[in-house]
Amino acid sequence: MDFTITVPDELLPALVAEFSLVQGSTTATSPEEYFTASVIETVRQRAELYKVGPYFTGAVNPQFRQDGMPFDYVEPEESKVVDGVTFVRARDEQGQFLADDPATPDVDEAWVAAVDNDTTTEPEATE
């Protein structure tokens, strides 16, 4: 699993300023290298704190599974069939699930009818 972290341009001077303050006390040769190492160390500390990944101790029931998800996490349904029609979870442009809007009780925006070519149609009204 890879992550990409985007830092807004207006915050970049702060990264450069901090790197200039720590030069000599780090082996990093650039602000990017310094902050990459800093983020990795922060994540390592969190893994140790939450007892996930290589820090799972086994004797105590940890709060999280080995993959970092909470033990009570349930994978969301990806599809369902209602009255012979297959519905799939609606997603936004970034691929995140859309929630149902409680202000529209007759329409379930979280589900859209699946179409044969893997596209979707507008949400169906519910009774």
C-alpha positions in Angstrom: 0.0 0.0 0.0 1.5 3.3 -1.0 0.4 6.8 0.0 1.0 10.1 -1.6 1.0 13.2 0.6 0.4 16.6 -1.0 1.6 19.6 0.8 0.0 22.9 -0.2 2.5 25.3 -1.9 1.9 28.0 0.7 3.3 25.6 3.4 6.5 24.6 1.6 8.5 27.5 3.1 7.9 26.1 6.5 9.3 22.7 5.4 12.4 24.5 4.1 12.8 26.6 7.3 12.5 23.5 9.5 15.1 21.6 7.4 17.5 24.5 7.8 17.1 24.3 11.6 17.8 20.6 11.8 20.7 20.4 9.3 23.7 18.9 11.0 21.6 16.8 13.3 20.2 14.7 10.5 21.7 12.7 7.7 19.1 14.0 5.2 20.4 16.2 2.4 17.2 17.9 1.3 13.9 19.0 2.8 12.1 16.2 0.9 14.4 13.5 2.3 14.1 14.9 5.8 10.3 15.0 5.8 10.0 11.6 4.2 12.1 10.1 7.0 10.1 12.2 9.6 6.7 10.8 8.2 8.0 7.2 8.2 9.2 7.6 11.8 5.8 9.0 12.9 4.0 6.1 11.2 6.4 3.6 12.8 5.6 5.1 16.2 1.8 4.9 15.6 2.2 1.2 14.5 4.0 0.5 17.8 1.4 2.4 19.8 -1.6 0.7 18.2 0.2 -2.7 18.1 -0.3 -3.3 14.4 1.9 -4.6 11.7 5.3 -5.8 13.1 4.4 -4.5 16.6 1.5 -6.9 17.2 2.2 -8.5 20.6 -0.5 -11.2 20.6 -0.9 -11.4 24.4 -3.3 -8.4 24.6 -6.4 -8.1 22.4 -5.4 -5.1 20.3 -7.9 -2.4 19.2 -7.0 -3.0 15.5 -6.5 -5.9 13.2 -3.1 -6.7 11.6 -4.0 -4.6 8.6 -4.8 -1.5 10.7 -8.5 -1.7 10.4 -10.6 -1.7 13.7 -11.8 -5.1 14.8 -15.4 -4.1 14.4 -14.9 -2.8 10.8 -17.3 -4.4 8.3 -16.6 -4.2 4.6 -19.4 -2.2 2.9 -21.7 -4.1 0.5 -20.6 -3.5 -3.1 -23.9 -4.6 -4.7 -27.4 -5.8 -3.9 -30.4 -7.1 -5.9 -33.9 -5.6 -5.3 -36.9 -6.9 -7.3 -34.5 -8.4 -9.9 -32.6 -5.1 -10.4 -28.9 -5.1 -9.4 -27.8 -2.0 -7.5 -24.2 -0.9 -6.9 -22.8 1.5 -4.4 -22.7 5.1 -5.7 -19.2 6.7 -5.8 -17.9 10.2 -6.3 -15.2 11.3 -8.8 -12.5 10.1 -6.4 -14.1 6.6 -6.0 -15.4 7.2 -2.4 -18.8 5.9 -1.4 -21.6 8.4 -1.5 -24.0 8.5 1.5 -27.8 8.6 1.3 -29.1 12.1 1.8 -31.6 12.1 4.7 -33.3 15.2 3.3 -34.6 13.1 0.4 -36.4 10.1 2.1 -37.9 8.9 -1.3 -34.5 8.6 -3.0 -31.5 6.5 -1.9 -28.4 8.3 -3.3 -26.1 5.6 -1.8 -27.2 3.1 -4.5 -27.5 3.3 -8.2 -28.9 0.7 -10.7 -26.2 -1.2 -12.5 -26.2 -1.2 -16.3 -24.8 -4.0 -18.5 -21.8 -2.0 -19.6 -20.7 -1.3 -16.0 -22.1 2.2 -16.0 -24.8 3.4 -13.7 -28.1 5.2 -14.0 -29.7 7.9 -11.8 -30.9 6.8 -8.3 -34.2 5.0 -8.1 -37.0 6.3 -6.0 -37.9 4.1 -3.0 -41.3 3.5 -1.5 
